[in-house]
């Protein structure tokens, strides 16, 4: 058994190195002075602020619109849930460029929205729509998994105690599913911040209007590497923090749940 474990570790080293080396190279690629100089550039500030604003708006829409869908997936029949889950997962498996073209066809001049004279492509709203489309599946999947942990008997007890269906959902289902909701929210936020392909085709790369941090990295890579590195390091730092928060939060919640179960 020990020999098998050592062999598995040896065979795993190449993949671990492939995963870790690029991140380490990025972290070591810039000095603090160069990083600070890149962060002082107006292009950095505008791209950073736009990414934060649009991603937060996208998260709000994902929570408001995705939570009911996640709940429905958890309580409906398995057959319906599987069929709907295929539609939810489509943005994950489709290439971002394909999604960008699809958004142009749906919301552009040739689509139903365009017929009404409403201009959505190449606006800040287009950035939000692209982020919601790309990031929503991660939250919906995690929310559905969290809601499946809710015991239906608890909801019945809450109803018998005078709670309305909405009150039972908010006071019973949401607290039980909260770890899954938070995990999905973190994944969705990281995915929205890093969205590139669909945003580029649907919203364009207009500084101050649609140019998020990934698009600014793409544009400045050939003109000013300092800005590209600064934006890349900030995005990497946010993603790593979200990952640690996700792992630590899940572990802390599980530990608190075990401790609560041990109490008399």
N, C-alpha and C positions, 0 to 999 in steps of 0.2 A: 504493500500500500504506500509506503514511504517513497519507494522508487517511482511509482506511478505519479505521485504528487510532484516530485522533483522534475520528472519528464514533462508534465503538463505545464509547470512553471517555465521551464526552458523554452517550450514551444510557444508560450504566451508572450515572451519578451519582445519579439519583433512587432507584434500588434500593439503592445503597450507603448513601445518607443514611437511607433508611427502616430499614436494618439497624443503623446505628451510632447514630443520634440517640437512640433510647429508652435504650440502654445508657449513653450519656454523660449523659443527663438523670438517670438513676438514680444514677450515680456523683457527680453534682454536687448532688443533692437534699438532702443532709444534711451538717451540720457535724461535725467530729470530736467535739465535746462532746455533741451530740445522739445521735450514733452510740454513743458510750460509755455514755450514760445508758440508751439502749435495750437495750444488751447486758447491763447490770446488772440488768435486770428478771427476776424469777424465771421468768416465762413464756418468756423467751428461752432461758434456760439449760435448762429442761426440754425444750423443743421441739428445741433444738440437740442435746442429748445423746441424745434418743430417735431423731432422724434418723440420727445417726452410728452408734448401736448397731444399729438395724434394718437400715440399708443395708449395714453390714459383714457381718451375719449373712446377708443376702440375697446378697451377693457370694460368700460361702463356699458357699452352696447352689447358686448359679448355676455356679460353677467345678466343683464336685463332680458335679453332675447334667448340666451342659451340655457339659463337655469330651468325654465319651464320645459324645454326640450329634453334636457338631461333627466328631469323628474319623470317625464312621460316615457322615456326609454326604459326607465327602471321599473315602471309599474305596468306597462303594456305587455301583451303576449310576446313570448320569445320570437315568434315568427315575424310579427310586425317590427319588433326591435331590431332584428337582424336586417330586415329590408331597409329600414330607416338608417341604420348604422352605415350601410353601404353608401348612402347619399352623403352622410356626415363626413365619411372618410375620403370622399372624392378629392377635396383640396389637398390632402396629404399626398396622394399618389400621382396626381396630375402635375406635370412640370409647371413651374411658376410662369414661364413664358406663355404656355397655353392658357393659363388662368387670366393673364393680362389681356390676351386677345379676346377671350370670352367676355371679360368685363367691358371691353371696348364695344363688342357687338351688343351687349345687353344694355349698356348705359350711354353709348355713343349716339351720334346723329342718326344712324340707321336703326337704332333700337326704339322700343316703346317710349322711353324717357326722352330721347332726342326728338321724337315726333311732337312732344309737348313744348318744345323749345327750351328745355332745361339743359344747361351746360354743366356736366359733371366731370368728364375727363379733363385731365391737366389742371385740376384744382386741389385744394387741400382736402376737400370732401372725398375726392378720389383716393387719396392716400389712406384715409380712414376706412373706406370700403374695402380696399385691397388688404389692409391689415386685418380687418374683421374676417374676411373670407379665408385668409391663410391661417389665422390663429384660433378661430372659433372651435375647430374640431378637437383641439387638445383640451380645451376647457370642457366641452360637452362630454367627451369620453370620460374624463376624470370625474365630472359631476355625476354622470350616470352610475359609475362604479361606486361612488360614495353613497348615493341614494339607495343603492341595492342593499346597503348595510342596515337600512332603517327597518325595524321590525314593525309590520303593519299593526300588530296588537297595540303598540304604543300610540299609534295614531287613533285607534279606536278608543283607547282609554282617555286620550285628550279630548276627543269629541264628546264622550259621556260626561266629562267634567265641565262642559260648557264651551269648549273652544270651537270656533268656526273652522271650516276647512283651511282657510288661509292662516288662521292662528295656529292650528295644529301643525301646519307645514312649517311655519316660521319658528315656532317654539320647540318642536320635536324633531322634524326631519332635517332641518338645516343644521342644528348643532351636532347631530349624529354624523352627518355627511360633511361637516366642516373641513376635516383634513383633506378629503378629496377635492373639495371646492378650492381650497387654498393652493393645493398642488397644481390643479388645472389652471388656476389664475396665474401662478408663477410661470408655468410653461407657456401659456398664451402670451404673457407679457414679453417673455424672452423672444418668442417667435415673431411678435409684432414689431419689436425693436429691430430685429435682424432682417425683416422683409425687404427684398430687393427686386426680384424679377418682375412680379406682377405690378409692383408700384412703378417701375421704370417704364413699362409699356402703357399702363393705364393712366398714370398721373404725370409722367414725364420727370424731368430733372431740372426744375426751375428753382434757383436759389431763393430762399425765403418763403416759397409757396408750396413746393412739393419735394424739395431736396432734403431727404432725411439723412441720417448718418451713413447708412450703407451706400446711398447714392453719392454722397459727398466723398466718401472713400474712393469710389470708382472714378470720380471726376478729378480728384486732386492727386491721384497716384502718379500721374505723369507730369504734373506741374509743380507740386509742392509735397514732397514725401513726408515732411514734418506733420502737416495737417492730417494726412492719411494715417500716419502712425498714431497720432494723438486720438483720432476718432476710433481707430481699431482698438487701442488700449482701453479706452473708456467703455466701448461695447463689450470687450472681453471681461473687464472688471465687473460690469453690471451682470453679465451672464454668469460669471463665477459666483458672485454674491447671491444671485437667485438660486443657483444650484445648491450652494451650501445652506441657504435658508430653507430650501425645499427638503433637503435631506435631514437637517437638524430639526426642523419643525415636525416632520413626520416621526422622527425618533422620539422627540420630547412628548408629542401627543400620545404615542404608543406607551411610553413609560408612565405617563400620568394616568392613562387608562388602566394599566396593570396595577399601579399603586392604589387606584380607587377601588379596583376589584378586590384587593386584599383587605381593605378596611372592613371591619365588622359592621 
